[in-house]
Amino acid sequence: MPDDAQYFPQMIVPAGHVEPVARRIRAFLAGRVLFDTVRALYVWEWPGYPQYCVPAEDFTEGVLIDEDHTQKGGLGVARLHGLRSGGVARPGSARLWTEEAPPGLAGTVRIDWAAPDAWFEEDEPVFVHPRSPYTRVDALRSSRTVRVELDGEVLAEAPSTVMLFETGLPTRYYLDRVHTDLTRLVPSDTVTSCPYKGSTSAYWSVTTKAGNYVDIAWSYDFPTRQLAPITGLVAFYNEQTDIFLDGRPLPRPAPVRRTAAAAGHKSG
């Protein structure tokens, strides 16, 4: 069995990488357009996923408020700005890259993801963070058997699965509910979102004889159309359970590293 570092494809884009966005990008605050651009850039401040950087001249006049302060970060020096739209202010939420930034970034603005009320690629909403053009997500039906155990207790045993392959994450195994012991799953109020899969419809915790495990299983009743095969199925975190594929135990991968920008987004 390969070690965890080789068990699934890793992210390959280094921090500081810049690419053009071949899509129309818009953001809204208080019902008004902050910017509408076809000249955005993808900028990777860390390898996991990019941010959008938008030419300052593509912002609606008056929404960028210069706060007369510079800030040095991992990619260079930026001038801090706030956002103001429709009587709503978001101080310190925008960074205008100066000449002391990677080539091509000077004069573009990166705004905090949570500052606008909504983001759009073309006419479709984007959640959590921009979708990376180097991340692939595939949901494939498979007749391989899957058994899920926790502390030696069986939580699910299925004759088939939908395997979800997402760059940088362990393979997830989505199982029909009829093959999952729903009497062991305790519903929680947790809801998380993913830019590729949508928002979860359910999370479950499990109690075994050895302990309590919070939010270790989840489901998407209304995933994005690209991930329709996982609709209504149940998946378990490989990092917290013991999964057997065709009777062979899989290694538990290390927890996926997340940044503050992805807080609240569990990698399902």
HELIX and SHEET records of a PDB file:
HELIX    1   1 ASP A    4  TYR A    7  1                                   4    
HELIX    2   2 ALA A   56  ASP A   58  5                                   3    
HELIX    3   3 ARG A  177  HIS A  179  5                                   3    
HELIX    4   4 LEU A  182  ARG A  184  5                                   3    
HELIX    5   5 ARG A  225  ILE A  230  5                                   6    
HELIX    6   6 ALA A  260  ALA A  262  5                                   3    
SHEET    1   A 7 VAL A  18  PRO A  20  0                                        
SHEET    2   A 7 LEU A  41  TRP A  46 -1                                        
SHEET    3   A 7 TYR A  49  PRO A  55 -1                                        
SHEET    4   A 7 THR A 108  ILE A 111 -1                                        
SHEET    5   A 7 VAL A  88  TRP A  97 -1                                        
SHEET    6   A 7 GLY A  76  SER A  85 -1                                        
SHEET    7   A 7 LEU A  64  GLY A  73 -1                                        
SHEET    1   B 4 ARG A  32  THR A  37  0                                        
SHEET    2   B 4 ILE A  25  LEU A  29 -1                                        
SHEET    3   B 4 ALA A 118  GLU A 121 -1                                        
SHEET    4   B 4 GLU A 124  PRO A 125 -1                                        
SHEET    1   C 3 VAL A 137  SER A 142  0                                        
SHEET    2   C 3 THR A 161  GLU A 166 -1                                        
SHEET    3   C 3 ARG A 172  TYR A 174 -1                                        
SHEET    1   D 4 GLU A 153  ALA A 158  0                                        
SHEET    2   D 4 VAL A 146  LEU A 150 -1                                        
SHEET    3   D 4 ASP A 242  LEU A 245 -1                                        
SHEET    4   D 4 ARG A 248  PRO A 249 -1                                        
SHEET    1   E 4 LEU A 185  SER A 188  0                                        
SHEET    2   E 4 ALA A 202  THR A 207 -1                                        
SHEET    3   E 4 ASN A 212  SER A 219 -1                                        
SHEET    4   E 4 VAL A 234  PHE A 236 -1                                        
SHEET    1   F 2 SER A 193  CYS A 194  0                                        
SHEET    2   F 2 GLY A 198  SER A 199 -1                                        
END                                                                             
